[in-house]
Amino acid sequence: MSDTEELNGSDETWADRLAERLLLRVIDATEGRPLATRRRLLGAAVRFVVSPLNGWPALVRQNLGLVRPDLPRRVRRRLADAAARNAGVCLAELLSPQDFRAALRDTPVAGPGVAAMKEAQAAGRGVVLITAEIGNPDALVATLAERGLEAAALVAPAPAGGLAERTEAARARLGGPRYPDTEQGRDALEAHLARGGLAVLQGDRISESGAPVLLFGARVRTPVFAATAALRQHAEFIPAFALRRAGGRYGVWMAASVPHAHPREMMQDYQMAVEEAAREFIDQFFWASARWRPERYLDRAAPSTGP
């Protein structure tokens, strides 16, 4: 659940506010508990309380009906539960920084993008790691920090006193410069890349003015700043995901570096890497994303099928 966009959106309802208040109570009640306990309790709280109040089960069924109509109903129900539980587990991990960092200490980092990142860093060029709502994006940042690599990020404004403020404070403790998601902040992030810095950005945000791309056969709009920044600063552009393994462990996968091209083409290549990861780790993808809401559809391609 990144920056709690589903809990704190501009179209917030009484149900959203109630869900947030109840979730904050569970967070406070589990403060100081072992990470495994917090994962279990917050995973259950989001699955059984937050998800129904926010309408996630219906949204998951709607999304999967659009992009994966081949899936049986029981599988769609399972994925709705899994998306909610994973969001709660991610929140528990983010808000338990010491235990979380310790759990990530031996996280393997693999994939063709690793060599591309090292080559760029050796040459003094910047690197943009572009991630998504699958697994735990914060685990990617924390794993890099454990290896001495501090990653810059863009930060949306957070309402004072709410869940978003808490999660932003927790993310700030993971390390790396954090710039406001404004024109000035984006300029600062590009300057960071120009100095050979590393950035972790999320490419699956809701963006009404973004470029149209395909995701599981349906068109969505995606922000192109990450690709544009990589082009302007001659930085590597690498899809990267922290994916949950057995026993609460993670593995970081860095896909092949995306060749520089038109920003829309680069974002389409990124979406294909997201789709590939989501097919393999289907239970860890956030199927309740509001990017697929009917009022946001630009077009409809053939629905995606397969495992």
URSULSUL-V355248 format. One record per run of one state. SS is the DSSP state (A for helix, B for strand, O for the rest). FROM is the first residue (numbers start at 1). LEN is the number of residues. If there is no record, write none. Layout:
# URSULSUL-V355248
SS&FROM&LEN ; SS&FROM&LEN
This chain:
# URSULSUL-V355248
O&1&13 ; A&14&16 ; O&30&5 ; A&35&20 ; O&55&1 ; A&56&12 ; O&68&5 ; A&73&22 ; O&95&2 ; A&97&7 ; O&104&4 ; B&108&3 ; O&111&2 ; A&113&10 ; O&123&4 ; B&127&5 ; O&132&2 ; B&134&1 ; O&135&2 ; A&137&10 ; O&147&4 ; B&151&5 ; O&156&7 ; A&163&10 ; O&173&5 ; B&178&3 ; O&181&2 ; A&183&12 ; O&195&3 ; B&198&5 ; O&203&8 ; B&211&5 ; O&216&2 ; B&218&5 ; O&223&2 ; A&225&8 ; O&233&3 ; B&236&9 ; O&245&1 ; A&246&3 ; O&249&1 ; B&250&8 ; O&258&5 ; A&263&18 ; O&281&1 ; A&282&3 ; B&285&1 ; O&286&4 ; A&290&3 ; O&293&1 ; A&294&3 ; O&297&3 ; B&300&1 ; O&301&7
